[in-house]
Amino acid sequence: MISTNIKKIFEIGLVPLVVLDDVNDAVPLAKALVKGGIPVAEVTFRTAVGGEVIEKMAKEVPEILVGAGTVHDVAHAKEAVEKGAKFIVTPGFNIEVVKWCVENNIDIVPGTVAPSDIEAAMDLGLSACKFFPAEAYGGVKTLKALKGPYADIKFMPTGGVSEKNMNDYLALSNVGAIGGSFMTPNDLVKEKKWDEIADVCRVIVKKMLGFRLAHIGINTKDADEANNIAETLGNIFLQEKKETDGAYFSGDVAEIVKGSFLGKHGHICIDTVDMPRAIAYLKRIGIKFNEETWAKDTQGNIINVYLKDEIGGFAVHVRRKK
């Protein structure tokens, strides 16, 4: 069973690795991550101030979900939890740390790389594992192979995961989130360029969600007007006209409604490559949805939904990219 904290991590889809030498950098970095749309941090115990960093982030930036990484022993796990860590991540499968976390109801994402590690995690009731070092152990290809025998396990690959290959990992159904330091570039951290780190995070979130304009919807008075508009657009922009029950499409440029639909002027369709994480992201930034417009496929996956409020007189809907 996935806990509330782990579910939140999977909804965000991204887990920045944080390695700090100066505890005074904890709060501004945490705020930069939140500002950039990634309100989670795995603070590693690779430096002497790991525990203090966790404590500062947890106390002073409550919007961020803080966890501890590179946890090698129970002592550090206890320290992390006492300082405010909400989850523990280990580089390898450390049975003592995992057992302590399970016994104390602490979320733990243990490092795994082989079926034997995954079996050990399952024996302790876990359903989320780290996959590290991901690229060195076959990356996407290996995770695809693990999906068959371990269909109920969600992985968080880390190690060699970057902005270039992140979407290859995130597209896998058995990947809950990815982790990496590429979201917190070391040079920007050292130079304390917090706004630039926030910008890096925004770019990464944008790439993960892949928002793009799909088409514009045009309201009309009737089917004849819709047909005329579709033909006009098609003739000008060399678009094929297609008819559905409720509209004409002029290629991928416009949907001309046979009458009036949502939106004063019409609607805007935005596609995303990751519908669940897109919905979670929009909710995090305060967007409300038209509860009457949720559409799902035969497997129960959300494929389309309208925002509650119009923008510039247009209804806006988010659609899973075909």
C-alpha positions as CSV (number, residue, x, y, z in Angstrom):
1,M,0.0,0.0,0.0
2,I,1.3,3.4,-0.9
3,S,1.4,5.9,1.9
4,T,0.2,9.5,1.7
5,N,3.8,10.9,1.6
6,I,4.9,8.4,-1.1
7,K,1.8,9.1,-3.1
8,K,2.6,12.8,-3.0
9,I,6.1,12.1,-4.2
10,F,4.8,10.0,-7.1
11,E,2.3,12.8,-8.0
12,I,5.2,15.3,-8.2
13,G,7.3,12.8,-10.1
14,L,10.6,14.5,-9.3
15,V,12.8,14.2,-6.2
16,P,15.7,16.6,-6.2
17,L,18.9,15.4,-4.4
18,V,20.2,18.0,-2.0
19,V,23.8,18.0,-0.8
20,L,24.7,21.1,1.3
21,D,27.8,22.0,3.2
22,D,26.3,25.2,4.6
23,V,23.1,24.9,6.7
24,N,22.3,28.5,5.9
25,D,21.6,27.4,2.3
26,A,18.8,25.1,3.5
27,V,15.9,27.5,3.6
28,P,16.6,29.5,0.4
29,L,17.1,26.2,-1.6
30,A,13.9,24.8,-0.2
31,K,12.0,27.9,-1.2
32,A,13.6,27.8,-4.7
33,L,12.4,24.2,-5.2
34,V,8.9,25.1,-4.1
35,K,8.9,28.2,-6.4
36,G,10.1,26.0,-9.2
37,G,7.2,23.6,-8.8
38,I,9.1,20.7,-7.1
39,P,8.1,20.8,-3.4
40,V,10.1,17.8,-2.3
41,A,13.7,17.3,-1.3
42,E,15.9,14.3,-0.5
43,V,18.5,15.7,1.8
44,T,21.5,13.4,1.8
45,F,23.8,12.6,4.7
46,R,26.9,13.0,2.5
47,T,27.9,16.1,4.5
48,A,28.1,16.7,8.3
49,V,25.2,19.1,8.3
50,G,22.6,16.8,6.7
51,G,20.5,16.6,9.8
52,E,20.5,20.3,10.4
53,V,19.5,21.0,6.8
54,I,16.5,18.6,7.2
55,E,15.5,20.4,10.4
56,K,15.7,23.9,8.9
57,M,13.8,22.9,5.8
58,A,11.1,21.1,7.7
59,K,10.6,23.9,10.3
60,E,10.9,27.0,8.1
61,V,9.5,25.8,4.7
62,P,6.4,23.7,5.6
63,E,5.3,23.6,1.9
64,I,8.1,21.2,1.1
65,L,8.1,17.5,1.8
66,V,11.6,16.7,3.2
67,G,13.2,13.3,3.4
68,A,16.6,11.9,4.1
69,G,18.9,10.2,1.6
70,T,22.2,8.3,1.8
71,V,21.0,6.7,5.1
72,H,23.4,3.9,5.9
73,D,22.4,3.1,9.5
74,V,19.6,3.3,12.0
75,A,21.3,6.1,13.9
76,H,21.0,8.4,10.9
77,A,17.5,7.3,10.2
78,K,16.5,8.2,13.8
79,E,18.3,11.5,13.6
80,A,16.5,12.3,10.3
81,V,13.1,11.5,11.7
82,E,13.8,13.5,14.9
83,K,14.8,16.5,12.7
84,G,11.5,16.3,10.7
85,A,12.2,14.0,7.8
86,K,9.0,12.4,6.4
87,F,10.7,9.6,4.4
88,I,14.0,7.7,4.3
89,V,15.9,6.7,1.2
90,T,18.8,4.2,1.3
91,P,21.4,3.7,-1.5
92,G,21.3,-0.1,-1.0
93,F,19.0,-2.6,0.7
94,N,20.0,-2.1,4.4
95,I,17.9,-4.6,6.3
96,E,18.4,-3.0,9.7
97,V,17.3,0.5,8.5
98,V,14.4,-0.9,6.6
99,K,13.2,-3.0,9.5
100,W,13.5,0.0,11.9
101,C,11.5,2.2,9.5
102,V,8.8,-0.4,9.0
103,E,8.5,-1.1,12.8
104,N,8.1,2.7,13.5
105,N,5.8,3.4,10.6
106,I,8.3,5.6,8.8
107,D,8.2,5.8,5.0
108,I,11.2,4.0,3.5
109,V,12.3,3.8,-0.1
110,P,15.2,1.2,0.0
111,G,17.8,1.0,-2.7
112,T,17.4,-2.1,-4.9
113,V,19.2,-3.3,-8.0
114,A,18.5,-7.0,-8.2
115,P,15.4,-9.2,-7.8
116,S,16.7,-10.5,-4.5
117,D,16.6,-6.9,-3.1
118,I,13.0,-6.5,-4.4
119,E,12.0,-9.8,-2.9
120,A,13.4,-8.7,0.5
121,A,11.4,-5.4,0.3
122,M,8.2,-7.2,-0.6
123,D,8.7,-9.6,2.4
124,L,8.6,-6.5,4.6
125,G,5.4,-5.2,3.0
126,L,7.0,-2.5,0.9
127,S,5.7,-1.5,-2.5
128,A,8.1,1.4,-3.4
129,C,11.8,0.9,-4.0
130,K,14.7,3.0,-5.3
131,F,16.5,1.7,-8.3
132,F,20.2,2.7,-8.0
133,P,22.4,3.2,-9.8
134,A,19.8,3.2,-12.6
135,E,21.8,3.7,-15.8
136,A,24.7,1.5,-14.7
137,Y,22.3,-1.4,-14.2
138,G,20.4,-1.2,-17.5
139,G,18.1,1.8,-16.9
140,V,14.8,1.8,-18.7
141,K,15.5,-1.7,-20.3
142,T,16.0,-3.3,-16.9
143,L,12.9,-1.6,-15.4
144,K,10.8,-2.8,-18.3
145,A,12.0,-6.4,-17.6
146,L,11.2,-6.0,-13.8
147,K,7.7,-4.9,-14.6
148,G,6.5,-8.5,-15.4
149,P,7.5,-10.3,-12.2
150,Y,7.1,-7.2,-9.9
151,A,4.0,-5.6,-11.3
152,D,3.0,-4.2,-7.8
153,I,6.3,-2.5,-7.2
154,K,6.9,1.2,-8.0
155,F,10.5,2.3,-8.6
156,M,12.3,5.6,-8.1
157,P,15.3,5.4,-10.4
158,T,18.3,7.5,-9.5
159,G,21.9,7.6,-10.8
160,G,22.5,8.6,-14.3
161,V,19.0,10.0,-14.7
162,S,19.1,13.4,-16.3
163,E,17.0,16.0,-18.0
164,K,17.8,14.3,-21.3
165,N,16.5,10.8,-20.4
166,M,14.0,11.6,-17.6
167,N,10.9,11.3,-19.7
168,D,12.0,7.8,-20.9
169,Y,11.9,6.7,-17.2
170,L,8.7,8.6,-16.3
171,A,6.8,7.1,-19.2
172,L,7.2,3.6,-17.5
173,S,4.1,2.5,-15.6
174,N,6.3,1.0,-12.8
175,V,8.2,4.3,-12.2
176,G,6.7,6.4,-9.5
177,A,9.2,9.2,-9.6
178,I,12.8,9.9,-10.6
179,G,15.6,11.3,-8.4
180,G,18.7,13.3,-9.2
181,S,21.0,16.2,-8.5
182,F,20.3,17.7,-12.0
183,M,17.4,19.6,-10.4
184,T,19.8,21.3,-8.0
185,P,23.0,22.0,-10.1
186,N,26.0,22.1,-7.8
187,D,27.5,25.2,-9.4
188,L,24.2,27.2,-8.8
189,V,24.0,26.0,-5.2
190,K,27.6,27.0,-4.5
191,E,27.0,30.4,-6.0
192,K,23.6,30.7,-4.1
193,K,21.7,31.5,-7.3
194,W,18.3,30.5,-5.9
195,D,16.2,32.2,-8.6
196,E,18.2,30.3,-11.3
197,I,17.6,27.0,-9.5
198,A,13.9,27.8,-9.5
199,D,14.1,28.4,-13.2
200,V,15.9,25.1,-13.8
201,C,13.1,23.3,-11.9
202,R,10.4,25.0,-13.9
203,V,12.1,23.9,-17.1
204,I,12.2,20.3,-15.8
205,V,8.6,20.3,-14.7
206,K,7.6,21.8,-18.1
207,K,9.5,19.0,-19.9
208,M,7.9,16.3,-17.7
209,L,4.4,17.5,-18.4
210,G,4.9,18.5,-22.0
211,F,2.0,21.0,-22.1
212,R,1.3,22.2,-25.7
213,L,-1.6,23.8,-27.5
214,A,-3.6,21.1,-29.3
215,H,-6.4,23.2,-30.9
216,I,-8.8,26.1,-30.5
217,G,-12.5,25.5,-30.1
218,I,-14.9,27.9,-31.9
219,N,-18.6,28.2,-30.9
220,T,-21.1,28.8,-33.7
221,K,-24.8,29.3,-34.1
222,D,-25.4,26.0,-35.9
223,A,-23.9,23.1,-38.0
224,D,-24.0,25.1,-41.2
225,E,-21.9,27.9,-39.8
226,A,-19.5,25.4,-38.3
227,N,-19.2,23.6,-41.7
228,N,-18.4,26.9,-43.5
229,I,-15.8,27.9,-40.9
230,A,-14.1,24.5,-41.1
231,E,-14.0,24.7,-44.9
232,T,-12.6,28.2,-44.9
233,L,-9.8,27.3,-42.4
234,G,-9.1,24.1,-44.3
235,N,-8.8,25.9,-47.7
236,I,-6.5,28.6,-46.3
237,F,-4.2,26.5,-44.2
238,L,-4.4,23.2,-46.1
239,Q,-6.2,21.3,-43.3
240,E,-8.4,18.3,-43.8
241,K,-12.0,18.7,-42.6
242,K,-13.3,15.9,-40.4
243,E,-16.8,15.7,-38.9
244,T,-17.9,14.3,-35.6
245,D,-21.3,14.2,-33.9
246,G,-20.8,17.6,-32.3
247,A,-18.2,19.4,-34.4
248,Y,-16.1,19.8,-37.4
249,F,-12.3,19.6,-37.1
250,S,-10.0,21.6,-39.4
251,G,-7.0,19.4,-39.1
252,D,-5.4,19.9,-35.7
253,V,-5.9,23.7,-35.9
254,A,-9.5,24.1,-34.7
255,E,-12.6,22.3,-33.5
256,I,-15.6,24.1,-34.8
257,V,-18.6,23.3,-32.6
258,K,-22.0,22.7,-34.2
259,G,-23.6,25.3,-31.9
260,S,-22.4,26.6,-28.5
261,F,-20.4,24.6,-26.0
262,L,-18.4,25.6,-22.9
263,G,-16.8,29.0,-22.9
264,K,-18.1,32.4,-23.9
265,H,-16.0,32.5,-27.1
266,G,-15.1,28.8,-27.3
267,H,-12.4,26.6,-25.8
268,I,-8.7,26.0,-25.7
269,C,-7.4,22.4,-25.7
270,I,-4.0,21.8,-24.0
271,D,-2.3,18.4,-24.4
272,T,0.0,16.8,-21.8
273,V,2.1,13.7,-22.0
274,D,1.5,12.9,-18.4
275,M,-2.1,13.4,-17.4
276,P,-2.0,12.2,-13.7
277,R,1.0,14.3,-12.9
278,A,-0.4,17.3,-14.9
279,I,-3.6,17.1,-12.8
280,A,-1.6,16.9,-9.6
281,Y,0.5,19.9,-10.6
282,L,-2.5,22.0,-11.5
283,K,-4.1,21.2,-8.2
284,R,-0.9,22.1,-6.3
285,I,-0.9,25.6,-7.9
286,G,-4.6,26.1,-6.9
287,I,-6.4,25.3,-10.2
288,K,-10.0,24.1,-9.7
289,F,-11.7,21.7,-12.2
290,N,-15.2,21.5,-13.7
291,E,-16.3,18.4,-11.8
292,E,-18.9,17.5,-14.5
293,T,-16.3,17.2,-17.2
294,W,-14.0,14.4,-16.1
295,A,-13.5,11.8,-18.9
296,K,-11.8,8.4,-18.5
297,D,-10.8,5.6,-20.8
298,T,-12.0,2.0,-20.4
299,Q,-9.2,1.3,-17.8
300,G,-10.4,4.2,-15.7
301,N,-7.5,6.6,-16.6
302,I,-8.3,10.3,-16.8
303,I,-8.1,11.5,-20.4
304,N,-9.7,14.9,-20.4
305,V,-11.0,17.5,-18.0
306,Y,-12.0,21.2,-18.1
307,L,-10.8,23.9,-15.7
308,K,-13.5,25.4,-13.6
309,D,-12.8,29.0,-14.6
310,E,-12.7,30.5,-18.1
311,I,-9.6,32.4,-19.3
312,G,-10.2,35.4,-21.5
313,G,-13.7,34.1,-22.3
314,F,-12.4,30.7,-23.2
315,A,-13.0,27.4,-21.4
316,V,-9.8,25.4,-21.1
317,H,-9.4,21.7,-21.1
318,V,-6.4,19.5,-20.5
319,R,-6.2,16.3,-22.6
320,R,-4.0,13.3,-22.5
321,K,-1.9,13.5,-25.7
322,K,-3.0,10.9,-28.2
